[in-house]
């Protein structure tokens, strides 16, 4: 996307280089065989090694902390590209957690990371004791919980101040095995009594003071836009190569209109995600992210349905790679709040401000 | 896949300045009760409003100063149209001339046509209609049969146009007529002319719409004589000119804001503490609006840079008009209301009534949904 837009800032140069490199890397590393292996529960170490070597996990981490320091909108584009290629690794979660931890502690961190809690109403508490900090609570459906090196936990102390605790995986026990529809690990973590050393606990920066819900919604929205683009690429190619009644499927008007409808849904979703990416770090981020997660989530249903319909029975097989994208779409749309959750939030925001206040919210003051 | 571009629409300072000037103008109009906001939209024809908008400098702003314009960027015009739509301003008297007839004349018209017409359009004194559809040529525009024949004094036109909005009120039409052989692709031999509605040989018959309004007409030409220099563009170039303008016509905010006032009235009617269903549905609609707003603004920037994002423009109209049609269907279920054409005590019921009766036209005018999906399919490589 945007390959023919001239770079305006020096960083834009860096961004387009990183994005191109990432696309190339994913194309080479994320093979169908490796996707199938990961689907069966094998950690794709070769893919992660390549991703790490390219510096992608630190794309969003500031340069002064040893990161790449991409502008956030471009870092979110990188997440979108990852959504397109679906590497079965927690790249998006690691990028966000690494940037937050660097912001909070001033230190970069290597390895794979996840975020907890991710549920819309889950709260973890933290208490300072003599031997460090003690966590209490349960975090459900934590992405890649048992496969990452560290889980970044957001917790509140008794005074309702937010903290970040960097919890090494070995200190987490009793994680119940659970995966989403794409066999990506989503385990429940019981954090009751987990003790974290002093140096691994920091005050939460403003960007995640209220928890990880917004940031998680923002990354899932980008991933879904990428995965939808992949589905449409598959469907458009298949529509022109598969022939029935003596002509390609794509020549039938009924098929054309179906795909045009899906393209419209995708386009609106991409536009909403674009706004959210640019709003990262600004006051508009909460509203823009709510809009993006709601609009993108709604689009996924239509896009996945149409792309499967175009593929016929072939798309319903393990053989065809379409399911690597669509199974992710059906999971990601529910993670970090589904459409209804975010729509309600937007609706309450808008109604409490009144009808006339909507216009400047849409077009600017 | 064709990667859709919806890059950040950075508006220049003069566009932001224009936004504040239009808002001040519209606030004064509202205060003076110059138009009834909740019943209004861009398809309301109000000469008084258009004259005041022209005097305030909001029409033809992108055109050169020598023709009455202000040589502003197309993004200034974009912001002006956005604000007019958001306020539900009755813009139809100048909408067509400002959006497509004026730009066509400026680019392809004779010097005499430019000097005669453009300054008057800018002042809000000269209104235009579109003469494309015919009784046997609707979506299939290339089937146009109205014919112009060259004679010494100019061209003589015979035939008829239909669904011509405001033909009984506008001063001019730009008509697409056949002047030569259609060719194998049927796109040849089409030419555009400026039709002066005050001249003999043109008759207007009203067609009332289902809401009781008179906007449509049938226009019949009987030996109507048009001067050579009222041809727009070269002979036989009509098709490429008509299709070349479509990105401007289709990506504009008028393709998803036709019933924006219903959105405002819905929020006001529901009030600050919605129930869950109301909040969810309103939140969903706002999400759709926000995405469309971004699509439309990004395309405005591309158009300003001289690009032709035709597929994206068709997408905005397809997704945008679907939103416009869905809005009244959802709004009616969120509050206990029975839509009305005349209930001054219930603003919401009146707005809903007005929108419900006009909604069928949203996915027809300017290219039906089915035509747009064909264009999108072509952009996707399926045709």
HADDOCK unambig.tbl for C-alpha pairs under 7 A between the chains (distance, minus, plus):
assign (segid A and resid 1 and name CA) (segid B and resid 3 and name CA) 5.43 0.50 0.50
assign (segid A and resid 2 and name CA) (segid B and resid 5 and name CA) 6.37 0.50 0.50
assign (segid A and resid 233 and name CA) (segid B and resid 1 and name CA) 5.34 0.50 0.50
assign (segid A and resid 250 and name CA) (segid B and resid 382 and name CA) 5.32 0.50 0.50
assign (segid A and resid 251 and name CA) (segid B and resid 382 and name CA) 6.32 0.50 0.50
assign (segid A and resid 251 and name CA) (segid B and resid 383 and name CA) 6.59 0.50 0.50
assign (segid A and resid 256 and name CA) (segid B and resid 377 and name CA) 5.52 0.50 0.50
assign (segid A and resid 256 and name CA) (segid B and resid 382 and name CA) 6.78 0.50 0.50
assign (segid A and resid 257 and name CA) (segid B and resid 373 and name CA) 5.54 0.50 0.50
assign (segid A and resid 257 and name CA) (segid B and resid 374 and name CA) 6.95 0.50 0.50
assign (segid A and resid 260 and name CA) (segid B and resid 373 and name CA) 5.53 0.50 0.50
assign (segid A and resid 260 and name CA) (segid B and resid 376 and name CA) 5.70 0.50 0.50
assign (segid A and resid 260 and name CA) (segid B and resid 377 and name CA) 5.65 0.50 0.50
assign (segid A and resid 264 and name CA) (segid B and resid 315 and name CA) 5.56 0.50 0.50
assign (segid A and resid 264 and name CA) (segid B and resid 319 and name CA) 5.98 0.50 0.50
assign (segid A and resid 267 and name CA) (segid B and resid 4 and name CA) 6.71 0.50 0.50
assign (segid A and resid 268 and name CA) (segid B and resid 291 and name CA) 5.39 0.50 0.50
assign (segid A and resid 268 and name CA) (segid B and resid 292 and name CA) 6.47 0.50 0.50
assign (segid A and resid 269 and name CA) (segid B and resid 291 and name CA) 6.99 0.50 0.50
assign (segid A and resid 271 and name CA) (segid B and resid 6 and name CA) 5.75 0.50 0.50
assign (segid A and resid 271 and name CA) (segid B and resid 291 and name CA) 5.56 0.50 0.50
assign (segid A and resid 271 and name CA) (segid B and resid 294 and name CA) 6.06 0.50 0.50
assign (segid A and resid 271 and name CA) (segid B and resid 295 and name CA) 5.94 0.50 0.50
assign (segid A and resid 272 and name CA) (segid B and resid 291 and name CA) 4.75 0.50 0.50
assign (segid A and resid 291 and name CA) (segid B and resid 287 and name CA) 4.85 0.50 0.50
assign (segid A and resid 294 and name CA) (segid B and resid 287 and name CA) 6.87 0.50 0.50
assign (segid A and resid 295 and name CA) (segid B and resid 287 and name CA) 5.88 0.50 0.50
assign (segid A and resid 295 and name CA) (segid B and resid 288 and name CA) 6.60 0.50 0.50
assign (segid A and resid 340 and name CA) (segid B and resid 280 and name CA) 6.07 0.50 0.50
assign (segid A and resid 343 and name CA) (segid B and resid 280 and name CA) 4.78 0.50 0.50
assign (segid A and resid 343 and name CA) (segid B and resid 283 and name CA) 4.24 0.50 0.50
assign (segid A and resid 343 and name CA) (segid B and resid 284 and name CA) 5.12 0.50 0.50
assign (segid A and resid 344 and name CA) (segid B and resid 276 and name CA) 6.71 0.50 0.50
assign (segid A and resid 344 and name CA) (segid B and resid 279 and name CA) 4.78 0.50 0.50
assign (segid A and resid 344 and name CA) (segid B and resid 280 and name CA) 4.01 0.50 0.50
assign (segid A and resid 344 and name CA) (segid B and resid 283 and name CA) 5.70 0.50 0.50
assign (segid A and resid 346 and name CA) (segid B and resid 283 and name CA) 4.65 0.50 0.50
assign (segid A and resid 347 and name CA) (segid B and resid 279 and name CA) 4.13 0.50 0.50
assign (segid A and resid 347 and name CA) (segid B and resid 280 and name CA) 5.83 0.50 0.50
assign (segid A and resid 347 and name CA) (segid B and resid 282 and name CA) 5.10 0.50 0.50
assign (segid A and resid 347 and name CA) (segid B and resid 283 and name CA) 3.78 0.50 0.50
assign (segid A and resid 348 and name CA) (segid B and resid 274 and name CA) 6.74 0.50 0.50
assign (segid A and resid 348 and name CA) (segid B and resid 279 and name CA) 5.49 0.50 0.50
assign (segid A and resid 351 and name CA) (segid B and resid 267 and name CA) 5.71 0.50 0.50
assign (segid A and resid 351 and name CA) (segid B and resid 271 and name CA) 6.07 0.50 0.50
assign (segid A and resid 351 and name CA) (segid B and resid 272 and name CA) 4.76 0.50 0.50
assign (segid A and resid 351 and name CA) (segid B and resid 273 and name CA) 6.85 0.50 0.50
assign (segid A and resid 351 and name CA) (segid B and resid 274 and name CA) 6.89 0.50 0.50
assign (segid A and resid 352 and name CA) (segid B and resid 272 and name CA) 4.01 0.50 0.50
assign (segid A and resid 352 and name CA) (segid B and resid 273 and name CA) 6.54 0.50 0.50
assign (segid A and resid 353 and name CA) (segid B and resid 272 and name CA) 6.96 0.50 0.50
assign (segid A and resid 354 and name CA) (segid B and resid 267 and name CA) 6.29 0.50 0.50
assign (segid A and resid 354 and name CA) (segid B and resid 268 and name CA) 5.88 0.50 0.50
assign (segid A and resid 354 and name CA) (segid B and resid 272 and name CA) 6.63 0.50 0.50
assign (segid A and resid 355 and name CA) (segid B and resid 264 and name CA) 4.36 0.50 0.50
assign (segid A and resid 355 and name CA) (segid B and resid 265 and name CA) 6.53 0.50 0.50
assign (segid A and resid 355 and name CA) (segid B and resid 267 and name CA) 5.04 0.50 0.50
assign (segid A and resid 355 and name CA) (segid B and resid 268 and name CA) 5.21 0.50 0.50
assign (segid A and resid 356 and name CA) (segid B and resid 264 and name CA) 6.40 0.50 0.50
assign (segid A and resid 359 and name CA) (segid B and resid 86 and name CA) 6.75 0.50 0.50
assign (segid A and resid 362 and name CA) (segid B and resid 290 and name CA) 5.94 0.50 0.50
